[in-house]
Amino acid sequence: MTDLFSPLVLSGLNLASRIVMAPMTRNRADADGVATALMAAYYGQRAGAGLVVSESIPVSPQAVGYPCTPGLFNAAQVAGWQLVTRAVQARGGSIFAQLQHCGRISHPSLQPHEAVPVAPSAVRPRGLVVTPTGMQEFMTPRALSIDDIAAVVEQFQDAARLARAAGFDGVEIHGANGYLIDQFLRDGSNQRMDTYGGTPVRRLALLLEIVHAVAEVWSRDRIGVRLSPQNRFNDMADSDPARHFSYFAAELGRERLAYLHVLEGDTVAPVARMDYRELRNRFDGFYMANNGYDRARAIVALRSGAADLVAFGAAFIANPDLVERLRHDWPLNASDPETYHVGAQRGYTDYPAYQPMRDPEP
């Protein structure tokens, strides 16, 4: 029977468990978007995960949407990420790079030459964006031209090539949570009527082009994709997520990818649940479930076949030894949301491992 602690061979990688460290932005890179030795320590502490997925990595200067996020578009950033991959692999872990373009979830202060952020359509998201000088309102983005879209595909391919140089074991294409690829997938943000919009087939075109471009650098079984059908984060919406994303999952299954990583439900507020088992069945390959899983729920999902892997987010922030805590059902540290995206060691590398009580000596 498949269990949370059953090993799994994923694309030739021997994973010791089905427990995945989910991608989590922590804003600890330097001002030039270079991963640091502190980040290497943080990831190394959590290398006990069956698989580590990095925080989202901007694929170009245009892709940046937050301060102090580590990119993969120059040599210094490659060197920074090499510190991280070596720290994880030296402890027997495997790590995928999550490649991201923020699209409209950015601000001119974060863009080259203070350019307006880009998107599939000139639809302004509601809410506030994090900038180097504080929170500011989102702006109306510039709709990408056909030539612009080709350049975005090239950005993902270039970043995938740099991910190999940085020593990653594979890559995950971030198509979730309201960032650029997700903006193309969902009809609330994609109002185009050309080859990249108007129907589910055309809204999927950008993601498939990116998959094909990345597959020229990595074998397909070292490429994962992340989706979030119902997540309203970053002012996202879709008219029929169950139907649209079931189609997307089936088409992605034809690509023979490493896995499909799905954020199930919503991180903003409760929503009517989709039949994620149906979506899982439509994808021909390993399915990674994410969002609000605890030990008991994860075990049920794996034993029932609803998932092949389960990604944990906040629990990994506060518990560098999460795998052992789950294995023995030890209590978990509580995380401090105030330090999720600010600071240095505090709330980052200073969470303690569990110390089991020892029987007193006779």
C-alpha positions as CSV (number, residue, x, y, z in Angstrom):
1,M,0.0,0.0,0.0
2,T,1.3,3.4,-0.9
3,D,2.1,5.5,2.1
4,L,3.4,9.0,2.9
5,F,6.8,7.4,3.5
6,S,6.9,5.0,0.6
7,P,9.8,5.6,-1.7
8,L,9.2,6.7,-5.3
9,V,11.4,6.7,-8.4
10,L,10.7,10.0,-10.1
11,S,12.4,10.5,-13.4
12,G,15.3,8.4,-12.3
13,L,15.5,10.2,-9.0
14,N,15.2,7.9,-5.9
15,L,12.9,9.8,-3.6
16,A,12.9,8.5,0.0
17,S,9.3,9.6,0.6
18,R,6.2,11.2,-1.1
19,I,6.7,14.3,1.0
20,V,7.5,17.4,-1.1
21,M,8.7,20.8,0.1
22,A,6.4,23.2,-1.7
23,P,7.8,26.3,-3.4
24,M,7.6,29.3,-1.0
25,T,8.8,32.8,-1.7
26,R,10.8,34.0,1.3
27,N,12.5,37.2,-0.1
28,R,16.0,36.4,1.2
29,A,18.0,37.0,-1.9
30,D,20.3,40.0,-2.2
31,A,19.2,43.2,-3.9
32,D,20.5,41.8,-7.2
33,G,18.4,38.7,-7.1
34,V,21.3,36.4,-6.1
35,A,20.7,33.5,-3.8
36,T,22.8,33.6,-0.7
37,A,24.7,31.3,1.7
38,L,21.8,31.9,4.2
39,M,19.4,30.5,1.6
40,A,21.7,27.5,1.1
41,A,21.5,26.8,4.8
42,Y,17.7,27.1,4.8
43,Y,17.3,24.7,1.9
44,G,19.9,22.3,3.3
45,Q,18.1,22.1,6.6
46,R,15.0,20.9,4.7
47,A,16.8,18.4,2.3
48,G,15.1,15.5,4.1
49,A,12.0,16.1,1.9
50,G,11.5,13.5,-0.8
51,L,11.7,16.4,-3.3
52,V,12.4,20.1,-2.7
53,V,10.8,22.5,-5.1
54,S,12.5,25.9,-5.0
55,E,10.8,29.2,-4.4
56,S,9.6,30.8,-7.6
57,I,12.6,32.0,-9.7
58,P,12.1,34.9,-12.1
59,V,13.2,33.9,-15.6
60,S,14.2,37.4,-16.7
61,P,14.4,41.0,-15.4
62,Q,10.9,41.5,-16.9
63,A,9.6,38.5,-14.9
64,V,10.4,40.0,-11.5
65,G,7.4,40.9,-9.3
66,Y,8.8,41.1,-5.8
67,P,11.9,42.6,-4.1
68,C,14.8,40.2,-3.2
69,T,13.6,37.2,-5.2
70,P,16.4,35.0,-6.6
71,G,16.4,34.9,-10.4
72,L,18.0,32.8,-13.1
73,F,19.1,35.1,-15.8
74,N,22.8,35.9,-15.2
75,A,26.0,34.2,-14.1
76,A,26.0,35.6,-10.6
77,Q,22.5,34.1,-10.0
78,V,23.7,30.7,-11.3
79,A,26.6,30.8,-8.8
80,G,24.2,31.7,-6.0
81,W,21.8,28.8,-6.8
82,Q,24.8,26.4,-7.0
83,L,25.2,27.0,-3.2
84,V,21.7,25.9,-2.7
85,T,21.6,22.8,-4.9
86,R,24.9,21.6,-3.5
87,A,23.6,22.0,0.1
88,V,20.5,20.0,-0.7
89,Q,22.2,17.3,-2.7
90,A,25.1,16.9,-0.2
91,R,22.4,15.8,2.3
92,G,20.9,13.3,-0.2
93,G,18.1,15.5,-1.4
94,S,16.8,16.3,-4.9
95,I,15.7,19.8,-5.9
96,F,13.7,21.2,-8.8
97,A,13.8,24.9,-9.8
98,Q,10.4,26.6,-10.1
99,L,10.6,28.9,-13.1
100,Q,8.2,31.9,-13.0
101,H,7.2,35.1,-14.8
102,C,5.0,37.4,-12.6
103,G,3.4,39.2,-15.6
104,R,0.9,41.8,-14.4
105,I,1.8,41.1,-10.7
106,S,4.6,43.5,-10.7
107,H,5.3,47.3,-10.7
108,P,7.5,49.7,-12.8
109,S,9.8,50.1,-9.8
110,L,10.7,46.4,-10.2
111,Q,10.9,46.4,-14.0
112,P,13.8,47.3,-16.3
113,H,13.7,51.0,-17.3
114,E,10.5,51.3,-15.1
115,A,8.4,49.7,-17.8
116,V,4.8,48.8,-17.3
117,P,4.3,45.1,-16.4
118,V,3.0,42.8,-19.1
119,A,0.0,40.5,-19.3
120,P,-2.1,38.6,-21.9
121,S,-4.6,41.5,-21.8
122,A,-4.7,45.1,-20.4
123,V,-6.7,44.0,-17.4
124,R,-5.7,45.7,-14.1
125,P,-5.7,43.4,-11.1
126,R,-7.3,44.6,-7.9
127,G,-5.0,44.9,-4.9
128,L,-1.6,46.0,-3.8
129,V,1.9,45.1,-5.0
130,V,5.0,44.8,-2.9
131,T,7.6,47.3,-4.0
132,P,11.0,48.3,-2.6
133,T,9.4,51.4,-1.1
134,G,6.2,49.7,0.2
135,M,2.8,48.6,-0.9
136,Q,1.4,50.3,-4.0
137,E,-1.7,49.7,-6.2
138,F,-1.3,47.5,-9.2
139,M,-1.2,49.2,-12.6
140,T,-3.0,48.4,-15.8
141,P,-0.5,46.1,-17.6
142,R,0.5,46.2,-21.3
143,A,-0.9,43.4,-23.4
144,L,1.9,41.3,-24.9
145,S,2.2,41.2,-28.7
146,I,2.9,38.0,-30.6
147,D,6.6,38.9,-30.8
148,D,6.6,39.6,-27.0
149,I,5.1,36.2,-26.3
150,A,7.9,34.5,-28.3
151,A,10.4,36.4,-26.2
152,V,8.7,35.1,-23.0
153,V,9.0,31.6,-24.2
154,E,12.7,32.2,-24.9
155,Q,13.1,33.6,-21.4
156,F,11.8,30.3,-19.9
157,Q,14.2,28.3,-22.1
158,D,17.2,30.4,-21.2
159,A,16.4,30.1,-17.5
160,A,15.9,26.3,-17.9
161,R,19.4,26.2,-19.4
162,L,20.8,28.2,-16.5
163,A,19.0,25.8,-14.0
164,R,21.1,23.0,-15.5
165,A,24.2,25.0,-15.0
166,A,23.2,25.7,-11.4
167,G,22.9,22.0,-10.6
168,F,19.2,21.5,-10.2
169,D,17.7,18.1,-10.8
170,G,14.8,19.3,-12.8
171,V,12.5,22.3,-13.3
172,E,8.9,23.1,-12.5
173,I,7.1,25.6,-14.7
174,H,4.9,27.9,-12.6
175,G,1.5,28.1,-14.2
176,A,-0.4,28.9,-11.0
177,N,-1.4,31.6,-8.5
178,G,-2.1,34.5,-10.8
179,Y,1.3,34.8,-12.5
180,L,1.8,35.2,-16.2
181,I,1.1,31.6,-17.4
182,D,-2.0,31.4,-15.2
183,Q,-3.1,34.8,-16.5
184,F,-3.2,33.2,-20.0
185,L,-4.9,30.0,-18.8
186,R,-7.9,31.7,-17.0
187,D,-10.6,33.6,-18.9
188,G,-10.9,36.2,-16.2
189,S,-7.5,37.7,-17.1
190,N,-7.2,36.5,-20.7
191,Q,-9.5,38.5,-23.0
192,R,-7.5,38.0,-26.2
193,M,-9.2,36.8,-29.3
194,D,-6.0,35.7,-31.2
195,T,-4.1,32.4,-31.1
196,Y,-3.5,32.8,-27.4
197,G,-7.0,33.5,-26.2
198,G,-10.8,33.0,-26.6
199,T,-10.9,29.2,-26.1
200,P,-9.3,26.7,-23.7
201,V,-7.2,25.4,-26.5
202,R,-5.7,28.7,-27.3
203,R,-5.4,29.8,-23.7
204,L,-3.2,26.7,-23.2
205,A,-0.9,27.6,-26.1
206,L,1.6,29.6,-24.2
207,L,2.1,27.0,-21.6
208,L,2.6,24.2,-24.2
209,E,5.1,26.4,-26.1
210,I,7.0,26.9,-22.9
211,V,7.0,23.2,-22.1
212,H,8.3,22.4,-25.6
213,A,11.0,25.0,-25.4
214,V,12.1,23.8,-21.9
215,A,12.1,20.2,-23.3
216,E,14.9,21.2,-25.6
217,V,17.0,21.7,-22.5
218,W,15.7,19.1,-20.1
219,S,14.2,15.7,-20.8
220,R,10.4,15.8,-20.4
221,D,10.5,13.6,-17.3
222,R,12.5,16.2,-15.5
223,I,9.9,18.9,-16.1
224,G,6.9,19.5,-13.8
225,V,4.0,22.0,-14.1
226,R,2.1,23.7,-11.4
227,L,-1.6,24.8,-11.8
228,S,-4.2,26.4,-9.5
229,P,-7.7,26.1,-11.0
230,Q,-9.6,27.8,-8.2
231,N,-7.1,30.0,-6.4
232,R,-8.3,33.6,-6.4
233,F,-4.9,34.9,-5.2
234,N,-3.7,37.9,-7.3
235,D,-7.3,38.7,-8.3
236,M,-7.8,35.6,-10.5
237,A,-11.0,34.0,-11.7
238,D,-12.2,31.6,-14.3
239,S,-15.7,30.9,-15.6
240,D,-15.5,27.1,-15.5
241,P,-12.3,25.9,-13.8
242,A,-13.4,22.2,-13.6
243,R,-14.0,21.9,-17.3
244,H,-11.1,24.1,-18.4
245,F,-8.5,22.6,-16.1
246,S,-9.5,19.0,-16.8
247,Y,-8.8,19.8,-20.4
248,F,-5.5,21.4,-19.5
249,A,-4.5,18.4,-17.3
250,A,-5.3,15.9,-20.1
251,E,-3.3,17.8,-22.7
252,L,-0.3,18.2,-20.3
253,G,-0.5,14.4,-19.7
254,R,0.3,13.9,-23.4
255,E,3.6,15.6,-22.8
256,R,4.9,12.8,-20.5
257,L,6.1,15.2,-17.8
258,A,7.6,14.4,-14.4
259,Y,4.4,15.4,-12.6
260,L,1.5,17.8,-12.4
261,H,1.5,19.9,-9.2
262,V,-2.0,21.2,-8.3
263,L,-2.9,23.7,-5.7
264,E,-6.3,22.4,-4.7
265,G,-8.9,25.0,-3.7
266,D,-8.1,28.5,-2.7
267,T,-5.5,30.2,-0.5
268,V,-7.7,33.3,-0.1
269,A,-11.1,32.0,1.1
270,P,-13.1,28.8,1.0
271,V,-14.6,27.9,-2.4
272,A,-16.8,25.2,-3.7
273,R,-14.5,22.2,-4.2
274,M,-13.8,20.9,-7.6
275,D,-13.5,17.1,-8.2
276,Y,-9.7,17.1,-8.0
277,R,-9.8,13.3,-8.3
278,E,-11.3,13.8,-11.8
279,L,-8.5,16.2,-12.7
280,R,-5.9,13.8,-11.3
281,N,-7.4,11.0,-13.4
282,R,-7.2,13.2,-16.6
283,F,-3.4,13.6,-16.2
284,D,-1.4,10.7,-17.3
285,G,1.5,10.8,-14.9
286,F,2.4,11.5,-11.3
287,Y,0.0,13.9,-9.5
288,M,1.3,16.2,-6.7
289,A,-1.4,17.5,-4.3
290,N,-1.0,20.8,-2.4
291,N,-2.9,23.1,-0.1
292,G,-3.8,22.6,3.5
293,Y,-2.7,19.0,3.8
294,D,-1.7,17.6,7.2
295,R,-0.4,14.2,8.1
296,A,-3.7,12.4,8.3
297,R,-5.1,13.9,5.1
298,A,-2.0,13.2,3.2
299,I,-1.9,9.6,4.2
300,V,-5.5,9.2,3.1
301,A,-4.8,10.9,-0.3
302,L,-1.9,8.6,-1.0
303,R,-3.5,5.4,0.1
304,S,-6.7,6.1,-1.9
305,G,-4.7,7.0,-5.0
306,A,-5.9,10.6,-5.0
307,A,-2.3,11.7,-5.2
308,D,1.2,10.3,-5.7
309,L,3.0,13.0,-3.8
310,V,1.9,15.7,-1.3
311,A,3.5,19.1,-1.0
312,F,3.7,20.9,2.3
313,G,4.3,24.6,2.6
314,A,4.0,26.5,5.9
315,A,4.8,23.3,7.8
316,F,8.2,23.2,6.2
317,I,8.9,26.8,7.0
318,A,8.7,26.1,10.7
319,N,9.9,22.5,10.8
320,P,13.2,21.9,9.0
321,D,12.9,18.2,10.2
322,L,9.3,17.9,9.0
323,V,9.7,14.5,7.4
324,E,10.8,13.0,10.7
325,R,8.1,14.8,12.6
326,L,5.5,13.4,10.2
327,R,7.0,9.9,10.4
328,H,6.8,9.7,14.2
329,D,3.7,11.9,14.5
330,W,5.7,14.4,16.6
331,P,4.2,17.8,17.3
332,L,5.0,20.7,14.8
333,N,6.5,24.1,15.5
334,A,4.1,26.9,14.8
335,S,5.3,29.3,12.0
336,D,5.5,33.1,12.4
337,P,3.8,34.8,9.4
338,E,5.5,38.1,10.3
339,T,8.8,36.7,9.2
340,Y,7.7,34.9,6.1
341,H,8.9,37.6,3.7
342,V,11.2,39.8,5.8
343,G,14.3,39.5,7.8
344,A,17.4,37.3,7.8
345,Q,17.9,34.3,10.1
346,R,15.0,35.0,12.4
347,G,12.0,33.0,11.2
348,Y,14.1,31.4,8.5
349,T,16.9,29.2,9.7
350,D,16.4,29.4,13.4
351,Y,13.4,27.0,13.8
352,P,14.6,24.1,16.0
353,A,14.5,20.4,15.2
354,Y,12.4,18.3,17.5
355,Q,14.1,16.8,20.6
356,P,12.3,13.6,21.6
357,M,12.0,13.0,25.4
358,R,14.4,10.4,26.6
359,D,13.7,7.9,29.3
360,P,15.6,8.7,32.4
361,E,18.6,6.6,33.1
362,P,18.2,4.0,35.8
